Amino acid sequence: MSEILTTEMAPSPDISHIVTEDNTPVDNFGSEKQQRLLTRVLYSSWAVAEGSQKFLVAANVGVFPAIAQPPIVPDVFLSLDVGVAENWWEKKNRSYFVWEFGKPPEVVIEIVSNREGNELGSKLRDYERMRVSYYVVFDPIQQLGGPVLQIYQLQGTRYLPMTDTWLEQVGLGLTLWHGVFEDKEDTWLRWCDRNGNLIPTGTERADRAESQLRETESLLEQERRRAELLTERLRALGIDPEQLNQ
């Protein structure tokens, strides 16, 4: 007689003492706009990596690596194959608790605006211990004295700097783009595909569709005008165009 084994899921740890938000964010216009560009574009335009059913990208949301460890608040993070819970106001769903999602985010991006964040020191080691696959440091005004864009990939237990900007495990790349976003011209950090083509914003997709529509309408008008000219020439030669179609 076979035994039926039952396995009970381990209860979630008590998080009643954890502060998930302190309501004291202080950021600058540049960082806030850059964060929005990095998050909004994925929801509006990204075809997720093959095999990924959903993803979560967020800005300034606490990531809690373990119950006894304080949170880290990345400027932007991306996590594949997860999503926000239906009851997202429940405390256990209001932040990124690694034990609830079952894994850390795949990508973390820090936008440097001063030297207080220690992005290449303690913060790098924190994400390293958390096992985040890719750590990105975007330093638009070069506060750290190095390149504007630095990308690190987890190799074993340590981050190693990348020379490429393609994040193979995620199916996305990163690139620096000089252009206008929300009426502000600057050099922005953008997501791109393997060939370096930008993942467009919703506005860019709409503008592109409108441009293609206008181009199609223009081509149709040119063809209509050519047909009219041909008809006029045939009639000038005494030929009835309608008889040619019979």
PLY file of the C-alpha trace (Angstrom):
ply
format ascii 1.0
element vertex 246
property float x
property float y
property float z
element edge 245
property int vertex1
property int vertex2
end_header
0.00 0.00 0.00
1.59 3.25 -1.11
1.79 6.23 1.18
0.54 9.64 0.09
3.09 12.23 1.05
1.94 15.80 1.65
4.22 18.80 1.73
3.19 21.99 3.43
4.57 25.23 2.15
6.80 27.01 4.62
5.03 30.05 6.04
6.30 33.46 5.05
8.48 35.13 7.70
6.97 37.76 9.95
7.57 41.16 8.30
5.31 43.25 10.53
8.35 45.13 11.87
9.78 45.93 8.42
9.40 49.44 7.04
8.69 49.06 3.33
8.58 52.79 2.58
9.57 55.83 4.60
7.94 58.51 2.41
11.10 60.61 2.31
12.42 60.23 -1.25
14.63 63.05 -2.43
15.74 62.89 -6.04
16.58 65.26 -8.87
14.75 65.99 -12.13
17.39 64.30 -14.30
17.41 61.04 -12.36
13.62 60.93 -12.12
13.18 61.44 -15.86
15.89 58.88 -16.66
14.23 56.34 -14.39
10.92 56.86 -16.15
12.53 56.41 -19.56
14.06 53.08 -18.49
10.88 51.70 -16.94
8.10 53.01 -19.19
9.71 51.90 -22.46
9.77 48.23 -21.45
6.09 48.15 -20.57
5.12 49.98 -23.74
7.40 48.38 -26.33
9.54 45.45 -25.22
8.88 41.99 -26.57
10.21 39.99 -23.63
13.03 37.52 -23.99
12.14 34.12 -25.41
10.59 31.95 -22.73
9.78 34.88 -20.45
6.07 35.25 -19.82
6.21 38.45 -17.82
8.58 40.85 -16.13
8.72 43.51 -13.47
10.64 46.76 -13.87
10.48 49.44 -11.20
12.20 52.56 -9.90
12.95 53.45 -6.29
11.33 50.32 -4.86
13.05 48.58 -1.96
14.71 45.22 -2.61
14.96 43.14 0.59
17.58 40.37 0.20
16.82 38.63 3.53
14.59 39.07 6.56
17.44 40.28 8.78
19.07 42.56 6.21
18.17 46.15 5.39
16.76 46.89 1.94
18.62 48.35 -0.99
16.70 50.83 -3.14
17.97 50.73 -6.73
17.20 53.56 -9.08
15.86 50.90 -11.49
15.64 47.13 -11.40
14.40 44.52 -13.87
13.28 41.03 -12.91
12.11 38.41 -15.42
9.33 35.85 -15.03
7.74 37.67 -12.11
5.00 40.23 -11.71
3.29 42.40 -9.16
0.85 40.44 -7.01
-2.86 41.00 -7.50
-3.20 42.32 -3.95
-0.24 44.67 -4.22
-1.22 46.74 -1.18
-0.70 43.77 1.13
2.54 44.39 3.01
4.35 41.30 1.72
3.64 42.46 -1.85
4.54 46.14 -1.53
8.29 45.72 -1.99
10.62 43.27 -3.69
11.14 40.64 -0.99
13.56 38.18 -2.56
12.16 35.26 -0.56
8.65 35.97 -1.87
9.70 36.33 -5.53
12.07 33.38 -5.27
15.05 35.16 -6.82
16.81 38.52 -7.03
16.33 40.86 -9.98
18.43 40.14 -13.08
19.43 43.78 -13.62
20.01 46.69 -11.27
20.78 50.20 -12.53
22.17 53.02 -10.42
22.16 56.60 -11.71
24.97 58.62 -10.17
24.27 62.23 -9.26
26.78 62.65 -6.38
29.45 60.74 -4.50
27.23 59.71 -1.58
25.94 56.44 -3.02
29.27 54.59 -3.10
28.09 52.85 -6.29
31.47 51.26 -7.02
32.14 50.32 -3.41
29.68 49.05 -0.81
26.69 49.16 -3.13
28.46 47.02 -5.75
29.30 44.46 -3.06
25.71 44.48 -1.79
24.35 43.56 -5.24
27.17 41.05 -5.64
26.09 39.27 -2.44
22.46 39.46 -3.56
23.48 37.60 -6.75
22.10 40.18 -9.18
23.28 39.06 -12.63
24.05 42.52 -14.05
24.93 45.71 -12.23
24.85 48.92 -14.27
26.32 52.26 -13.18
25.25 55.26 -15.26
27.29 58.33 -14.38
26.02 61.08 -16.72
28.09 63.91 -15.22
31.02 61.63 -14.35
30.96 62.19 -10.61
33.02 59.02 -10.13
35.75 60.10 -12.54
35.36 57.09 -14.84
33.30 56.18 -17.91
29.73 57.38 -18.23
28.48 53.79 -18.47
29.89 50.80 -16.60
28.32 47.33 -16.67
29.30 44.43 -14.43
28.31 40.78 -14.80
28.28 38.26 -11.99
30.91 35.59 -12.63
30.88 33.05 -9.84
30.61 35.18 -6.71
32.23 38.35 -8.08
31.38 41.11 -10.51
33.60 41.50 -13.52
33.42 44.56 -15.79
31.94 43.97 -19.23
33.28 45.38 -22.47
30.02 44.61 -24.25
26.67 46.26 -23.51
24.51 43.28 -24.50
22.96 41.51 -21.49
22.68 37.99 -22.85
20.77 36.49 -19.93
18.09 39.15 -20.25
17.87 39.56 -24.01
18.37 43.31 -23.84
21.19 45.74 -24.42
22.01 49.20 -23.14
23.27 52.17 -25.12
23.93 55.87 -24.72
21.65 57.98 -26.89
21.76 61.72 -27.45
18.31 63.01 -28.15
15.13 64.55 -26.78
12.94 62.84 -24.20
9.95 64.73 -22.81
11.24 68.04 -24.24
14.69 67.66 -22.67
17.74 67.16 -24.88
20.53 65.19 -23.21
22.51 61.97 -23.34
20.23 59.24 -22.05
20.69 55.61 -21.08
18.41 53.53 -23.30
17.48 49.88 -23.74
18.25 48.43 -27.17
18.16 45.16 -29.08
21.14 43.00 -30.07
21.78 45.17 -33.14
21.80 48.39 -31.16
18.33 49.50 -32.26
16.55 51.46 -29.55
13.55 49.96 -27.79
11.16 52.82 -28.62
8.99 54.73 -26.22
5.26 54.72 -26.81
5.54 58.23 -28.26
8.31 57.16 -30.61
6.27 54.17 -31.79
3.26 56.42 -32.41
5.41 58.94 -34.29
6.95 56.15 -36.36
3.54 54.72 -37.21
2.28 58.16 -38.21
5.37 58.73 -40.36
4.88 55.37 -42.08
1.21 56.17 -42.67
2.10 59.51 -44.22
4.74 57.85 -46.39
2.19 55.28 -47.57
-0.35 57.99 -48.30
2.30 59.92 -50.24
3.19 56.85 -52.33
-0.47 56.20 -53.06
-0.94 59.81 -54.13
2.08 59.55 -56.43
0.67 56.40 -58.03
-2.72 58.05 -58.45
-1.09 61.05 -60.14
0.94 58.80 -62.47
-2.26 57.00 -63.49
-3.94 60.32 -64.24
-1.00 61.48 -66.37
-0.99 58.20 -68.28
-4.72 58.52 -68.93
-4.27 62.08 -70.19
-1.47 61.02 -72.58
-3.46 58.11 -73.96
-6.43 60.34 -74.66
-4.14 62.90 -76.35
-3.10 60.07 -78.68
-6.73 59.26 -79.43
-6.76 56.11 -77.31
-9.60 55.39 -74.93
-7.98 54.01 -71.71
-11.22 52.21 -70.79
-11.06 50.15 -74.00
-7.55 49.00 -73.09
-8.93 47.48 -69.91
-11.57 45.44 -71.73
0 1
1 2
2 3
3 4
4 5
5 6
6 7
7 8
8 9
9 10
10 11
11 12
12 13
13 14
14 15
15 16
16 17
17 18
18 19
19 20
20 21
21 22
22 23
23 24
24 25
25 26
26 27
27 28
28 29
29 30
30 31
31 32
32 33
33 34
34 35
35 36
36 37
37 38
38 39
39 40
40 41
41 42
42 43
43 44
44 45
45 46
46 47
47 48
48 49
49 50
50 51
51 52
52 53
53 54
54 55
55 56
56 57
57 58
58 59
59 60
60 61
61 62
62 63
63 64
64 65
65 66
66 67
67 68
68 69
69 70
70 71
71 72
72 73
73 74
74 75
75 76
76 77
77 78
78 79
79 80
80 81
81 82
82 83
83 84
84 85
85 86
86 87
87 88
88 89
89 90
90 91
91 92
92 93
93 94
94 95
95 96
96 97
97 98
98 99
99 100
100 101
101 102
102 103
103 104
104 105
105 106
106 107
107 108
108 109
109 110
110 111
111 112
112 113
113 114
114 115
115 116
116 117
117 118
118 119
119 120
120 121
121 122
122 123
123 124
124 125
125 126
126 127
127 128
128 129
129 130
130 131
131 132
132 133
133 134
134 135
135 136
136 137
137 138
138 139
139 140
140 141
141 142
142 143
143 144
144 145
145 146
146 147
147 148
148 149
149 150
150 151
151 152
152 153
153 154
154 155
155 156
156 157
157 158
158 159
159 160
160 161
161 162
162 163
163 164
164 165
165 166
166 167
167 168
168 169
169 170
170 171
171 172
172 173
173 174
174 175
175 176
176 177
177 178
178 179
179 180
180 181
181 182
182 183
183 184
184 185
185 186
186 187
187 188
188 189
189 190
190 191
191 192
192 193
193 194
194 195
195 196
196 197
197 198
198 199
199 200
200 201
201 202
202 203
203 204
204 205
205 206
206 207
207 208
208 209
209 210
210 211
211 212
212 213
213 214
214 215
215 216
216 217
217 218
218 219
219 220
220 221
221 222
222 223
223 224
224 225
225 226
226 227
227 228
228 229
229 230
230 231
231 232
232 233
233 234
234 235
235 236
236 237
237 238
238 239
239 240
240 241
241 242
242 243
243 244
244 245
